[in-house]
């Protein structure tokens, strides 16, 4: 495949969730452009409506308006769909409310762990009924909270954000320390909105405020994780050049680019600018004839955790071995992503295995051929679709529908950027 032209990835999923939630807590009507229209973000919008917020339709190309008002008790369970971000961050929002609410989700979400959030929220004073163990459905009884100083066992933006939202709604101080810095979209938005948030001695702290958040206007940048698949397609291409427009380049999200450069690829950043406290740029990606294997350290993983599937695909075309250290977190994503990356690479003829919490991928020049089981995991589907674009490939995906979670038009964009399609991945 050769690549050409320009493409704009969908709005950042992490920022979209947080923008909707903070707009619901704000005073007045906020306006958000560029919001991701994937199913996960629609789950957040639906849950906020159940809690009494007025959220306009989430559709491509429209301004989404959110009328902030005090949250009210829902009449039925809050269904978070497949979105772990919705469930975990909503627990934080609800911890400071004076009513009970039950959260549930689809079969995949009901298997994902929630204790990493519920335990520190209990330490703040929230009462949570978890008769199903470390999983949804569960009921949170909001109420009076107290200050919390907490060190997370793993770097997790979802845990950190849930605790900051609990401090915000409960009007109590929160101090969170992580072993490594995770995504900081919540902190950037809170700072952008004028809250008293500080970084002190490697921790982030939020001081309570008696004043409600102000309504705001926000343009959501393109999602760096979605852009990674387009960049990878360009890097694996036989020729051409691809411009990926309006991409968020927050340093806590660009570990993919750092590792890619170490592997021998070059991605140029141009037109750097600021949008709502987030750095944004256009990226120029070109083919790389000679990728080389590398070692991805545990400290780097929080900045690229969602890009491990596509990095593993790139590693399969690199000279030598690539090792991803301490990526056990991938076992509790939309699927057991760690084991499935390795199993699917083996299914298409690539030497890969998961040993403990590490992932090892041996590069090869043989064309990948075989059937991939996505387990309805959007990032697996997109990663192996990209692998299917290389010459001689015959990569068959078990399904494609899951990409609607984060990048509804992915397959049409992947077709559009290619001047020719040989070895097309198919279902």
JOUR-V103328 format. One record per residue. N is the residue number from 1. RES is the residue in three letters. PHI is phi in degrees with one decimal (* if undefined). D_FIRST is the distance of its C-alpha to the first C-alpha in whole Angstrom. Layout:
n = [N & N]
res = [RES & RES]
phi = [PHI & PHI]
d_first = [D_FIRST & D_FIRST]
This chain:
n = [1 & 2 & 3 & 4 & 5 & 6 & 7 & 8 & 9 & 10 & 11 & 12 & 13 & 14 & 15 & 16 & 17 & 18 & 19 & 20 & 21 & 22 & 23 & 24 & 25 & 26 & 27 & 28 & 29 & 30 & 31 & 32 & 33 & 34 & 35 & 36 & 37 & 38 & 39 & 40 & 41 & 42 & 43 & 44 & 45 & 46 & 47 & 48 & 49 & 50 & 51 & 52 & 53 & 54 & 55 & 56 & 57 & 58 & 59 & 60 & 61 & 62 & 63 & 64 & 65 & 66 & 67 & 68 & 69 & 70 & 71 & 72 & 73 & 74 & 75 & 76 & 77 & 78 & 79 & 80 & 81 & 82 & 83 & 84 & 85 & 86 & 87 & 88 & 89 & 90 & 91 & 92 & 93 & 94 & 95 & 96 & 97 & 98 & 99 & 100 & 101 & 102 & 103 & 104 & 105 & 106 & 107 & 108 & 109 & 110 & 111 & 112 & 113 & 114 & 115 & 116 & 117 & 118 & 119 & 120 & 121 & 122 & 123 & 124 & 125 & 126 & 127 & 128 & 129 & 130 & 131 & 132 & 133 & 134 & 135 & 136 & 137 & 138 & 139 & 140 & 141 & 142 & 143 & 144 & 145 & 146 & 147 & 148 & 149 & 150 & 151 & 152 & 153 & 154 & 155 & 156 & 157 & 158 & 159 & 160 & 161 & 162 & 163 & 164 & 165 & 166 & 167 & 168 & 169 & 170 & 171 & 172 & 173 & 174 & 175 & 176 & 177 & 178 & 179 & 180 & 181 & 182 & 183 & 184 & 185 & 186 & 187 & 188 & 189 & 190 & 191 & 192 & 193 & 194 & 195 & 196 & 197 & 198 & 199 & 200 & 201 & 202 & 203 & 204 & 205 & 206 & 207 & 208 & 209 & 210 & 211 & 212 & 213 & 214 & 215 & 216 & 217 & 218 & 219 & 220 & 221 & 222 & 223 & 224 & 225 & 226 & 227 & 228 & 229 & 230 & 231 & 232 & 233 & 234 & 235 & 236 & 237 & 238 & 239 & 240 & 241 & 242 & 243 & 244 & 245 & 246 & 247 & 248 & 249 & 250 & 251 & 252 & 253 & 254 & 255 & 256 & 257 & 258 & 259 & 260 & 261 & 262 & 263 & 264 & 265 & 266 & 267 & 268 & 269 & 270 & 271 & 272 & 273 & 274 & 275 & 276 & 277 & 278 & 279 & 280 & 281 & 282 & 283 & 284 & 285 & 286 & 287 & 288 & 289 & 290 & 291 & 292 & 293 & 294 & 295 & 296 & 297 & 298 & 299 & 300 & 301 & 302 & 303 & 304 & 305 & 306 & 307 & 308 & 309 & 310 & 311 & 312 & 313 & 314 & 315 & 316 & 317 & 318 & 319 & 320 & 321 & 322 & 323 & 324 & 325 & 326 & 327 & 328 & 329 & 330 & 331 & 332 & 333 & 334 & 335 & 336 & 337 & 338 & 339 & 340 & 341 & 342 & 343 & 344 & 345 & 346 & 347 & 348 & 349 & 350 & 351 & 352 & 353 & 354 & 355 & 356 & 357 & 358 & 359 & 360 & 361 & 362 & 363 & 364 & 365 & 366 & 367 & 368 & 369 & 370 & 371 & 372 & 373 & 374 & 375 & 376 & 377 & 378 & 379 & 380 & 381 & 382 & 383 & 384 & 385 & 386 & 387 & 388 & 389 & 390 & 391 & 392 & 393 & 394 & 395 & 396 & 397 & 398 & 399 & 400 & 401 & 402 & 403 & 404 & 405 & 406 & 407 & 408 & 409 & 410 & 411 & 412 & 413 & 414 & 415 & 416 & 417 & 418 & 419 & 420 & 421 & 422 & 423 & 424 & 425 & 426 & 427]
res = [UNK & UNK & UNK & UNK & UNK & UNK & UNK & UNK & UNK & UNK & UNK & UNK & UNK & UNK & UNK & UNK & UNK & UNK & UNK & UNK & UNK & UNK & UNK & UNK & UNK & UNK & UNK & UNK & UNK & UNK & UNK & UNK & UNK & UNK & UNK & UNK & UNK & UNK & UNK & UNK & UNK & UNK & UNK & UNK & UNK & UNK & UNK & UNK & UNK & UNK & UNK & UNK & UNK & UNK & UNK & UNK & UNK & UNK & UNK & UNK & UNK & UNK & UNK & UNK & UNK & UNK & UNK & UNK & UNK & UNK & UNK & UNK & UNK & UNK & UNK & UNK & UNK & UNK & UNK & UNK & UNK & UNK & UNK & UNK & UNK & UNK & UNK & UNK & UNK & UNK & UNK & UNK & UNK & UNK & UNK & UNK & UNK & UNK & UNK & UNK & UNK & UNK & UNK & UNK & UNK & UNK & UNK & UNK & UNK & UNK & UNK & UNK & UNK & UNK & UNK & UNK & UNK & UNK & UNK & UNK & UNK & UNK & UNK & UNK & UNK & UNK & UNK & UNK & UNK & UNK & UNK & UNK & UNK & UNK & UNK & UNK & UNK & UNK & UNK & UNK & UNK & UNK & UNK & UNK & UNK & UNK & UNK & UNK & UNK & UNK & UNK & UNK & UNK & UNK & UNK & UNK & UNK & UNK & UNK & UNK & UNK & UNK & UNK & UNK & UNK & UNK & UNK & UNK & UNK & UNK & UNK & UNK & UNK & UNK & UNK & UNK & UNK & UNK & UNK & UNK & UNK & UNK & UNK & UNK & UNK & UNK & UNK & UNK & UNK & UNK & UNK & UNK & UNK & UNK & UNK & UNK & UNK & UNK & UNK & UNK & UNK & UNK & UNK & UNK & UNK & UNK & UNK & UNK & UNK & UNK & UNK & UNK & UNK & UNK & UNK & UNK & UNK & UNK & UNK & UNK & UNK & UNK & UNK & UNK & UNK & UNK & UNK & UNK & UNK & UNK & UNK & UNK & UNK & UNK & UNK & UNK & UNK & UNK & UNK & UNK & UNK & UNK & UNK & UNK & UNK & UNK & UNK & UNK & UNK & UNK & UNK & UNK & UNK & UNK & UNK & UNK & UNK & UNK & UNK & UNK & UNK & UNK & UNK & UNK & UNK & UNK & UNK & UNK & UNK & UNK & UNK & UNK & UNK & UNK & UNK & UNK & UNK & UNK & UNK & UNK & UNK & UNK & UNK & UNK & UNK & UNK & UNK & UNK & UNK & UNK & UNK & UNK & UNK & UNK & UNK & UNK & UNK & UNK & UNK & UNK & UNK & UNK & UNK & UNK & UNK & UNK & UNK & UNK & UNK & UNK & UNK & UNK & UNK & UNK & UNK & UNK & UNK & UNK & UNK & UNK & UNK & UNK & UNK & UNK & UNK & UNK & UNK & UNK & UNK & UNK & UNK & UNK & UNK & UNK & UNK & UNK & UNK & UNK & UNK & UNK & UNK & UNK & UNK & UNK & UNK & UNK & UNK & UNK & UNK & UNK & UNK & UNK & UNK & UNK & UNK & UNK & UNK & UNK & UNK & UNK & UNK & UNK & UNK & UNK & UNK & UNK & UNK & UNK & UNK & UNK & UNK & UNK & UNK & UNK & UNK & UNK & UNK & UNK & UNK & UNK & UNK & UNK & UNK & UNK & UNK & UNK & UNK & UNK & UNK & UNK & UNK & UNK & UNK & UNK & UNK & UNK & UNK & UNK & UNK & UNK & UNK & UNK & UNK & UNK & UNK & UNK & UNK & UNK & UNK & UNK & UNK & UNK & UNK & UNK & UNK & UNK & UNK & UNK & UNK & UNK & UNK & UNK & UNK & UNK & UNK & UNK & UNK]
phi = [* & -108.2 & -116.0 & -161.7 & 84.0 & -130.7 & -143.4 & -118.9 & -69.5 & -66.3 & -58.9 & -60.9 & -66.3 & -61.7 & -68.3 & -59.9 & -56.3 & -69.4 & -62.3 & -63.0 & -65.6 & -69.6 & -64.0 & -67.2 & -88.4 & -82.7 & -95.6 & 103.8 & -104.2 & -97.5 & -124.3 & -124.5 & -110.1 & 74.8 & -63.2 & -62.2 & -102.9 & -70.2 & -64.3 & -62.3 & -68.4 & -63.7 & -64.2 & -62.4 & -60.6 & -63.8 & -63.6 & -63.2 & -63.4 & -60.9 & -92.0 & 99.3 & -76.8 & -98.9 & -121.2 & -70.5 & -60.5 & -94.5 & -136.4 & -60.2 & 77.4 & -117.9 & -80.0 & -93.4 & -107.4 & -124.5 & -93.5 & -71.2 & -156.6 & -56.0 & -69.9 & -125.7 & -62.3 & -75.4 & -85.0 & -148.0 & -61.4 & -85.7 & -92.9 & -92.4 & 60.8 & -103.8 & -95.8 & -65.8 & -62.7 & -57.4 & -64.5 & -71.7 & -70.8 & -66.1 & -58.8 & -64.4 & -60.4 & -79.3 & -60.2 & -95.5 & -89.5 & -102.9 & -150.6 & -85.8 & -150.8 & -105.9 & -112.1 & -142.6 & -166.8 & -75.2 & -59.9 & -65.9 & -65.5 & -69.5 & -96.3 & -90.6 & -72.1 & -120.5 & -63.4 & -60.2 & -97.0 & -66.2 & -63.3 & -67.1 & -66.7 & -62.1 & -64.4 & -84.0 & 115.1 & -72.5 & -106.8 & -129.6 & -93.9 & -125.9 & -64.3 & -94.4 & 77.4 & -83.6 & -164.0 & -74.7 & -77.2 & -146.5 & -117.0 & -110.1 & -104.5 & -69.9 & 167.7 & -71.9 & -107.2 & -131.0 & -59.2 & -138.2 & -118.2 & -142.6 & -110.3 & -76.5 & -66.1 & -129.5 & -73.8 & -142.5 & -65.6 & -69.1 & -64.8 & -57.9 & -67.3 & -60.7 & -70.8 & -64.9 & -67.0 & -64.4 & -62.2 & -66.2 & -77.1 & -88.2 & 56.7 & -132.2 & -67.7 & -133.9 & -130.4 & -124.0 & -117.5 & -122.1 & -66.8 & -138.1 & -72.3 & -95.1 & -50.9 & -119.0 & -62.4 & -62.4 & -61.5 & -63.8 & -66.6 & -63.3 & -63.7 & -60.6 & -90.4 & 89.7 & -78.8 & -85.8 & -117.2 & -135.8 & -105.6 & -137.1 & 52.6 & 80.1 & -124.2 & -109.6 & -129.5 & -120.8 & -94.7 & -66.7 & -136.7 & -81.3 & -95.9 & -68.3 & -57.1 & -78.8 & -62.1 & -148.6 & -115.1 & -144.2 & -106.5 & -81.4 & -72.0 & -65.5 & -75.3 & -63.4 & -68.8 & -66.7 & -61.4 & -58.9 & -69.4 & -68.7 & -60.3 & -62.4 & -61.2 & -69.2 & -64.0 & -85.0 & -69.4 & -84.3 & -176.7 & 97.8 & -155.8 & -128.9 & -102.6 & -107.8 & -91.7 & 57.3 & -100.2 & -67.3 & -119.7 & -53.0 & -57.2 & -79.7 & -122.4 & -107.8 & -58.8 & -55.3 & -68.9 & -63.5 & -67.3 & -60.7 & -64.3 & -64.9 & -81.0 & 109.5 & -95.6 & -123.9 & -124.8 & -91.7 & -104.6 & -132.8 & 55.7 & -63.9 & -158.2 & -117.7 & -139.1 & 59.5 & 88.1 & -109.3 & -72.6 & -132.5 & -153.2 & -95.7 & -114.3 & -113.0 & -114.9 & -130.7 & -61.3 & -123.6 & -77.8 & -141.7 & -75.6 & -130.1 & -66.1 & -151.9 & -114.7 & -95.4 & -79.3 & -60.1 & -67.1 & -82.7 & -57.3 & -58.5 & -89.2 & -148.0 & -57.7 & -79.4 & -98.5 & -58.5 & -58.3 & -76.1 & -65.6 & -64.5 & -62.6 & -63.4 & -62.0 & -68.1 & -108.1 & -99.7 & -71.5 & 87.9 & -103.2 & -116.8 & -121.3 & -106.5 & -90.2 & 53.2 & -109.7 & -60.1 & -55.4 & -67.8 & -70.0 & -119.9 & -89.8 & -58.4 & -140.6 & -77.9 & -62.3 & -63.2 & -65.9 & -71.1 & -58.1 & -63.7 & -63.6 & -72.5 & -62.7 & -62.7 & -63.7 & -104.6 & 95.1 & -113.6 & -77.4 & -150.9 & -157.5 & -105.2 & -116.3 & 62.6 & -102.3 & -106.4 & -116.5 & -119.1 & -130.0 & -100.6 & -70.6 & -150.5 & -102.4 & -70.1 & -63.9 & -74.7 & -144.8 & 154.1 & -102.8 & -108.0 & -95.5 & -81.9 & 53.5 & 58.3 & -101.8 & -58.4 & -73.2 & -67.6 & -59.7 & -70.2 & -61.7 & -78.1 & -64.5 & -63.4 & -59.4 & -72.8 & -90.4 & -79.6 & -57.2 & 82.5 & -74.6 & -141.4 & -106.5 & -107.0 & -91.9 & -67.6 & -165.5 & -123.0 & -61.2 & -63.4 & -64.7 & -62.2 & -60.4 & -129.1 & -149.8 & -56.3 & -102.8 & -56.6 & -66.5 & -69.0 & -66.6 & -63.5 & -66.5 & -67.5 & -78.0 & -94.3 & -74.9 & -144.1 & -125.0 & -114.2 & 64.4 & -65.6 & -65.5 & -143.6 & -87.8]
d_first = [0 & 4 & 7 & 10 & 13 & 16 & 16 & 19 & 20 & 23 & 26 & 27 & 28 & 31 & 32 & 32 & 35 & 37 & 37 & 38 & 41 & 42 & 43 & 44 & 47 & 47 & 50 & 49 & 46 & 43 & 40 & 36 & 33 & 29 & 30 & 28 & 28 & 27 & 30 & 31 & 32 & 34 & 36 & 37 & 38 & 40 & 42 & 43 & 44 & 46 & 48 & 49 & 46 & 45 & 42 & 40 & 37 & 34 & 31 & 28 & 30 & 33 & 36 & 37 & 41 & 42 & 46 & 48 & 51 & 52 & 51 & 53 & 53 & 51 & 52 & 50 & 47 & 44 & 41 & 38 & 36 & 33 & 33 & 35 & 35 & 37 & 40 & 40 & 40 & 43 & 45 & 45 & 46 & 49 & 50 & 52 & 53 & 57 & 55 & 54 & 50 & 49 & 45 & 43 & 39 & 37 & 37 & 35 & 36 & 40 & 39 & 37 & 40 & 42 & 45 & 43 & 44 & 47 & 49 & 49 & 50 & 53 & 54 & 54 & 56 & 54 & 55 & 52 & 53 & 50 & 52 & 48 & 48 & 45 & 43 & 43 & 45 & 48 & 50 & 51 & 54 & 54 & 57 & 58 & 56 & 57 & 56 & 53 & 52 & 49 & 47 & 44 & 43 & 40 & 38 & 37 & 36 & 37 & 41 & 41 & 41 & 43 & 46 & 45 & 45 & 48 & 50 & 49 & 51 & 53 & 54 & 55 & 53 & 50 & 49 & 46 & 45 & 42 & 41 & 38 & 37 & 35 & 33 & 36 & 35 & 38 & 40 & 39 & 39 & 43 & 43 & 42 & 44 & 47 & 48 & 50 & 47 & 47 & 46 & 49 & 49 & 45 & 46 & 45 & 48 & 49 & 53 & 54 & 54 & 57 & 55 & 52 & 49 & 48 & 46 & 43 & 40 & 37 & 33 & 31 & 28 & 24 & 24 & 23 & 22 & 19 & 18 & 17 & 14 & 13 & 13 & 12 & 9 & 9 & 11 & 8 & 5 & 6 & 7 & 9 & 11 & 12 & 16 & 17 & 21 & 24 & 23 & 26 & 27 & 30 & 30 & 31 & 27 & 25 & 26 & 22 & 22 & 25 & 23 & 20 & 21 & 24 & 21 & 20 & 17 & 18 & 18 & 21 & 23 & 25 & 27 & 29 & 32 & 34 & 34 & 36 & 37 & 33 & 31 & 28 & 25 & 22 & 19 & 17 & 14 & 12 & 10 & 13 & 13 & 16 & 17 & 21 & 22 & 25 & 28 & 28 & 31 & 33 & 34 & 31 & 30 & 31 & 29 & 26 & 27 & 25 & 22 & 23 & 20 & 17 & 19 & 20 & 16 & 15 & 18 & 17 & 15 & 18 & 20 & 24 & 25 & 24 & 27 & 28 & 31 & 34 & 31 & 33 & 33 & 30 & 32 & 34 & 31 & 30 & 30 & 31 & 27 & 28 & 29 & 26 & 23 & 25 & 26 & 22 & 21 & 23 & 22 & 19 & 20 & 21 & 24 & 25 & 28 & 30 & 34 & 36 & 34 & 32 & 28 & 27 & 23 & 23 & 20 & 18 & 16 & 16 & 13 & 15 & 16 & 19 & 20 & 21 & 24 & 23 & 27 & 26 & 25 & 22 & 21 & 20 & 19 & 16 & 16 & 15 & 13 & 10 & 11 & 10 & 6 & 6 & 7 & 10 & 11 & 14 & 15 & 17 & 19 & 22 & 22 & 20 & 23 & 24 & 21 & 24 & 26 & 24 & 21 & 22 & 19 & 16 & 14 & 15 & 14 & 10 & 10 & 11 & 9 & 6 & 7 & 5 & 5 & 6 & 9 & 9 & 12 & 15 & 19]
